[in-house]
Amino acid sequence: MPLIRERDSKRLHIKGRLMGESLVSESFLDSLEVAPQQRLFPDVNVMKIGGQSICDRGKHALPGIIEEIAANRDEHKMLLLTGGGTRSRHIYAIGLELGMPTGIIAAFGSSVSKQNALLVATLLSQHGGIEIDQDAIMKLPNYFAQGCIPVTQGMPPYDYFAIPPEKGRIPIHRTDVGTLLMADLIGAKSCIFLKDERGLHTNDPKKDPEAEFIPKITVSELREMHLDDLIIERPCLEILENSQVVDHIQIIDATQRGNITKALAGEHVGTLITRD
């Protein structure tokens, strides 16, 4: 960008398309030329360990998953994020009863997600597990060079600035959203959600035994179905739709031994939700 000097002044300005623009004009944004988004870490697999589906089940789910993750350390680079689970739902309920705003409730959720990150990192400690803050992401090469498996919380750092939802005051941008945002930020190789269900169904299979399994679907097709319940947070659909570097997300049953290994190898296991 060239420098220009004001007439009859010594002051310099940077000449560019953004000078003097409000940045909210749709016609201007349509005409703005931008370079393709850089994929910062295209060899890293972002994986979210579910809070309620995995962490809350303790010894009945975590040990096997930790073992399989550790077994893949030498072949795959993995960045783990954690959900909040039942404890976050408990603190959400208390906050709602006491009239807390969305931003405070979101901060509650962050604290629980961080507890689970510490839990998972501790279980992985003998395999290189290490808890990191979200703002340490640019240090990923250092962690991987030392054989580490970095773990951080999945809650996006909106906290006090969480966007009030259309209905109620529970923050809609929670740990699923944070995981996908992380994958988009770093241009990850994959974005995998570790759950205790086979994948996406037409309804919650724990409540509806007649719910049908959906192995693969696009964002627009999923929207057209108008499902009452989803296995991931709804804002993930818009994030995936608008991403320039993430073209699909994968949802797998991590309690079934071997599914994590298959997903890391690029196999179609569970559900694939693809960008249109």
PABA-914921 format. One record per residue (C-alpha): residue in three letters; x, y, z. Coordinates in pm, 1 decimal, padded with zeros to 6 digits. Layout:
% PABA-914921
ALA/X/Y/Z
...
//
This chain:
% PABA-914921
MET/00000.0/00000.0/00000.0
PRO/00158.7/00332.5/-00105.8
LEU/00192.1/00632.2/00121.8
ILE/00039.2/00962.0/00017.0
ARG/00103.7/01306.7/00159.9
GLU/-00173.5/01551.8/00239.6
ARG/-00170.2/01864.0/00027.8
ASP/-00000.4/02151.6/00212.2
SER/00087.7/01917.1/00499.3
LYS/00365.4/01686.9/00615.0
ARG/00115.0/01425.5/00728.5
LEU/00131.5/01085.8/00553.9
HIS/-00158.9/00849.7/00491.3
ILE/-00181.8/00491.9/00365.9
LYS/-00364.3/00476.6/00035.6
GLY/-00597.9/00178.3/00019.5
ARG/-00950.7/00061.7/-00058.6
LEU/-01049.0/00064.9/00309.2
MET/-00964.1/00432.8/00359.1
GLY/-01275.2/00633.0/00431.1
GLU/-01507.5/00332.1/00420.0
SER/-01760.9/00245.7/00688.9
LEU/-01697.9/-00131.1/00650.6
VAL/-02072.6/-00199.1/00665.1
SER/-02157.3/-00119.5/00303.3
GLU/-02264.7/-00441.0/00132.7
SER/-02182.2/-00310.0/-00213.6
PHE/-01832.1/-00213.0/-00098.2
LEU/-01770.1/-00553.5/00062.6
ASP/-01885.9/-00725.1/-00257.9
SER/-01631.9/-00528.5/-00460.1
LEU/-01340.7/-00570.5/-00217.8
GLU/-01066.9/-00800.9/-00345.5
VAL/-00905.9/-01017.2/-00077.2
ALA/-00645.0/-01289.8/-00091.4
PRO/-00751.3/-01649.1/-00016.8
GLN/-00740.6/-01730.0/00353.2
GLN/-00410.0/-01875.9/00469.4
ARG/-00425.9/-02225.6/00615.9
LEU/-00198.6/-02179.9/00915.4
PHE/-00188.3/-02542.8/01032.4
PRO/-00328.7/-02763.0/00752.5
ASP/-00183.3/-03078.9/00907.3
VAL/-00357.0/-03042.7/01245.7
ASN/-00674.9/-03230.7/01335.8
VAL/-00908.6/-03036.9/01564.9
MET/-01112.8/-03268.9/01787.4
LYS/-01372.2/-03183.4/02047.6
ILE/-01424.4/-03420.3/02339.9
GLY/-01787.1/-03387.0/02439.3
GLY/-01860.9/-03272.9/02793.4
GLN/-02185.0/-03451.1/02872.7
SER/-02134.5/-03732.0/02621.1
ILE/-01773.8/-03819.4/02714.4
CYS/-01617.9/-03630.5/03008.6
ASP/-01915.9/-03672.2/03240.9
ARG/-01909.6/-04049.1/03190.0
GLY/-01571.3/-04065.5/03361.4
LYS/-01413.3/-04410.0/03376.6
HIS/-01686.0/-04556.4/03155.8
ALA/-01574.3/-04355.1/02851.4
LEU/-01259.0/-04146.0/02898.4
PRO/-00985.0/-04408.5/02953.4
GLY/-01047.8/-04586.0/02621.9
ILE/-01067.2/-04257.7/02433.4
ILE/-00749.1/-04127.5/02596.5
GLU/-00573.0/-04451.1/02504.0
GLU/-00679.4/-04429.5/02138.6
ILE/-00582.2/-04062.3/02112.6
ALA/-00240.9/-04141.7/02259.4
ALA/-00195.6/-04428.4/02013.3
ASN/-00238.6/-04183.6/01723.8
ARG/00005.4/-03923.1/01854.9
ASP/00300.6/-04025.3/01638.5
GLU/00101.6/-04031.4/01314.5
HIS/-00139.3/-03740.3/01358.6
LYS/-00114.1/-03390.0/01502.7
MET/-00415.3/-03328.2/01724.5
LEU/-00551.5/-03021.3/01899.6
LEU/-00815.3/-03120.4/02155.3
LEU/-01097.3/-02900.9/02283.3
THR/-01340.1/-02987.1/02561.3
GLY/-01708.4/-02933.6/02622.9
GLY/-01875.2/-02833.8/02947.3
GLY/-02136.1/-03103.7/02995.0
THR/-02372.4/-03152.5/03286.8
ARG/-02195.4/-02913.2/03522.6
SER/-02230.7/-02627.8/03273.5
ARG/-02600.9/-02703.6/03241.0
HIS/-02631.9/-02690.6/03619.4
ILE/-02467.3/-02350.4/03647.2
TYR/-02670.0/-02225.7/03349.1
ALA/-02990.9/-02323.6/03533.9
ILE/-02881.8/-02141.6/03849.2
GLY/-02782.9/-01832.6/03650.9
LEU/-03116.4/-01823.9/03470.1
GLU/-03307.9/-01859.7/03797.7
LEU/-03116.5/-01562.7/03940.4
GLY/-03165.7/-01342.7/03632.8
MET/-02805.4/-01344.2/03514.7
PRO/-02738.7/-01190.4/03169.0
THR/-02615.9/-01403.2/02879.7
GLY/-02256.4/-01279.9/02916.5
ILE/-02230.2/-01395.6/03277.6
ILE/-02384.3/-01731.7/03190.5
ALA/-02130.6/-01770.3/02907.9
ALA/-01847.5/-01700.7/03152.4
PHE/-01988.0/-01972.8/03378.3
GLY/-01973.4/-02215.9/03085.8
SER/-01612.7/-02123.0/03007.8
SER/-01502.2/-02210.0/03359.2
VAL/-01652.2/-02559.7/03337.1
SER/-01508.8/-02624.4/02990.4
LYS/-01168.2/-02522.7/03124.9
GLN/-01202.0/-02773.0/03410.9
ASN/-01258.3/-03050.2/03158.4
ALA/-00955.1/-02934.8/02956.3
LEU/-00742.8/-02973.1/03269.6
LEU/-00898.6/-03316.3/03330.8
VAL/-00822.4/-03442.7/02979.6
ALA/-00471.3/-03291.9/02974.4
THR/-00394.1/-03456.7/03306.6
LEU/-00510.7/-03797.3/03183.2
LEU/-00291.9/-03749.6/02875.3
SER/00007.3/-03615.1/03069.2
GLN/00218.5/-03929.7/03032.9
HIS/00154.1/-03916.0/02656.6
GLY/00245.3/-03548.0/02615.4
GLY/-00089.6/-03396.7/02706.8
ILE/-00063.6/-03030.3/02802.1
GLU/-00333.1/-02775.5/02883.9
ILE/-00293.2/-02450.4/02689.7
ASP/-00480.3/-02122.2/02676.9
GLN/-00665.8/-02035.2/02358.7
ASP/-00431.6/-01744.6/02289.3
ALA/-00136.0/-01987.4/02276.1
ILE/-00252.5/-02129.4/01943.9
MET/00033.9/-01974.5/01748.5
LYS/00271.6/-02179.7/01964.2
LEU/00134.7/-02506.5/01824.7
PRO/00455.9/-02582.2/01628.4
ASN/00650.8/-02569.1/01955.6
TYR/00412.1/-02807.7/02128.2
PHE/00412.9/-03057.6/01840.9
ALA/00792.6/-03042.0/01809.2
GLN/00810.8/-03156.8/02171.0
GLY/00566.1/-03441.4/02114.9
CYS/00279.3/-03273.3/02301.4
ILE/-00094.3/-03315.6/02261.3
PRO/-00232.5/-02966.6/02337.5
VAL/-00571.3/-02941.8/02507.8
THR/-00778.3/-02626.7/02554.3
GLN/-01135.1/-02538.5/02641.0
GLY/-01391.5/-02532.6/02363.3
MET/-01593.8/-02232.7/02481.0
PRO/-01528.8/-01935.6/02249.2
PRO/-01399.7/-01631.6/02439.4
TYR/-01713.3/-01419.5/02403.3
ASP/-01788.1/-01448.3/02776.4
TYR/-01920.8/-01110.5/02892.9
PHE/-01974.5/-01008.4/02530.3
ALA/-02182.4/-01312.5/02437.5
ILE/-02453.7/-01223.9/02186.6
PRO/-02803.4/-01236.7/02343.0
PRO/-02998.2/-01519.8/02175.0
GLU/-03335.8/-01484.3/02009.3
LYS/-03492.6/-01709.2/02273.3
GLY/-03398.2/-01720.5/02640.3
ARG/-03053.2/-01622.3/02769.2
ILE/-02848.1/-01941.9/02726.1
PRO/-02550.7/-01850.9/02502.5
ILE/-02586.7/-02008.7/02158.8
HIS/-02212.9/-01991.1/02087.1
ARG/-02080.8/-02268.6/02307.3
THR/-01816.5/-02538.4/02277.8
ASP/-01924.4/-02683.1/01940.2
VAL/-01905.0/-02334.1/01793.5
GLY/-01569.7/-02270.6/01960.1
THR/-01431.4/-02593.5/01815.0
LEU/-01538.1/-02510.0/01460.1
LEU/-01411.8/-02152.8/01494.9
MET/-01076.3/-02293.8/01601.8
ALA/-01065.5/-02524.5/01298.4
ASP/-01149.8/-02230.9/01072.6
LEU/-00889.5/-02008.2/01237.8
ILE/-00601.4/-02248.3/01184.8
GLY/-00722.7/-02399.1/00856.6
ALA/-00727.8/-02743.1/01014.3
LYS/-00700.0/-03073.0/00828.1
SER/-01019.9/-03193.3/00992.7
CYS/-01278.5/-03097.8/01253.6
ILE/-01406.8/-03400.8/01443.3
PHE/-01665.1/-03407.5/01721.6
LEU/-01629.0/-03699.4/01963.2
LYS/-01971.0/-03798.5/02095.5
ASP/-02139.9/-04107.2/02236.9
GLU/-02382.5/-04139.2/01944.8
ARG/-02323.0/-04281.3/01598.6
GLY/-02368.7/-03932.5/01452.8
LEU/-02654.4/-03711.1/01336.8
HIS/-03007.4/-03848.1/01363.1
THR/-03348.7/-03709.5/01274.6
ASN/-03410.7/-03678.4/01648.9
ASP/-03228.8/-03752.5/01972.4
PRO/-03188.8/-04133.5/01959.1
LYS/-03168.6/-04147.1/02339.4
LYS/-03526.3/-04019.9/02352.7
ASP/-03661.8/-04147.3/02021.3
PRO/-03569.5/-04505.8/01927.4
GLU/-03727.4/-04450.3/01585.0
ALA/-03485.2/-04168.4/01498.8
GLU/-03308.2/-04230.9/01167.5
PHE/-02931.3/-04209.1/01127.8
ILE/-02798.0/-03959.5/00869.4
PRO/-02452.3/-04059.6/00737.3
LYS/-02394.4/-03756.0/00514.4
ILE/-02577.7/-03429.7/00452.4
THR/-02513.8/-03075.3/00331.3
VAL/-02580.7/-02762.4/00534.2
SER/-02871.0/-02657.2/00310.2
GLU/-03026.5/-03005.0/00319.3
LEU/-03002.0/-03007.9/00698.3
ARG/-03166.9/-02666.7/00720.9
GLU/-03453.5/-02780.6/00499.4
MET/-03529.4/-03066.3/00738.2
HIS/-03612.8/-02820.3/01020.8
LEU/-03512.7/-03073.3/01286.1
ASP/-03626.7/-02995.4/01638.7
ASP/-03299.1/-03123.3/01786.2
LEU/-02942.5/-03132.3/01653.1
ILE/-02631.1/-03310.7/01772.4
ILE/-02429.9/-02989.3/01724.7
GLU/-02503.9/-02624.7/01801.4
ARG/-02702.7/-02459.4/01523.7
PRO/-02463.7/-02164.2/01461.8
CYS/-02209.3/-02424.0/01342.1
LEU/-02409.3/-02453.4/01020.4
GLU/-02361.0/-02087.7/00931.5
ILE/-01992.4/-02096.4/01029.5
LEU/-01932.6/-02402.0/00810.1
GLU/-02127.2/-02244.4/00525.7
ASN/-01913.2/-01928.5/00535.1
SER/-01575.5/-02091.2/00600.8
GLN/-01311.6/-02063.2/00329.6
VAL/-01094.1/-02343.1/00467.7
VAL/-01322.1/-02597.8/00637.1
ASP/-01550.8/-02784.2/00398.2
HIS/-01697.1/-03042.9/00635.9
ILE/-01726.4/-03152.9/00995.7
GLN/-01740.8/-03510.6/01120.3
ILE/-01939.5/-03645.8/01413.9
ILE/-01842.3/-03989.0/01546.4
ASP/-01916.9/-04226.5/01831.3
ALA/-01583.1/-04215.8/02011.5
THR/-01692.2/-04480.1/02261.6
GLN/-01658.1/-04737.1/01981.6
ARG/-01291.1/-04831.0/01973.9
GLY/-01128.0/-04758.6/01639.7
ASN/-01359.6/-04478.6/01526.1
ILE/-01114.7/-04203.9/01624.8
THR/-00835.4/-04377.9/01433.7
LYS/-01057.6/-04418.5/01127.7
ALA/-01170.0/-04054.6/01134.5
LEU/-00811.4/-03930.6/01166.4
ALA/-00721.7/-04145.0/00866.1
GLY/-00992.6/-03971.2/00663.4
GLU/-01239.5/-04259.3/00660.7
HIS/-01613.0/-04194.7/00649.3
VAL/-01729.4/-04302.5/00990.7
GLY/-02023.1/-04140.5/01168.8
THR/-02181.6/-03838.0/01003.0
LEU/-02029.5/-03589.8/00759.2
ILE/-02193.6/-03247.3/00738.7
THR/-02056.4/-03075.6/00429.5
ARG/-02052.7/-02721.5/00301.9
ASP/-02288.4/-02683.1/00005.8
//
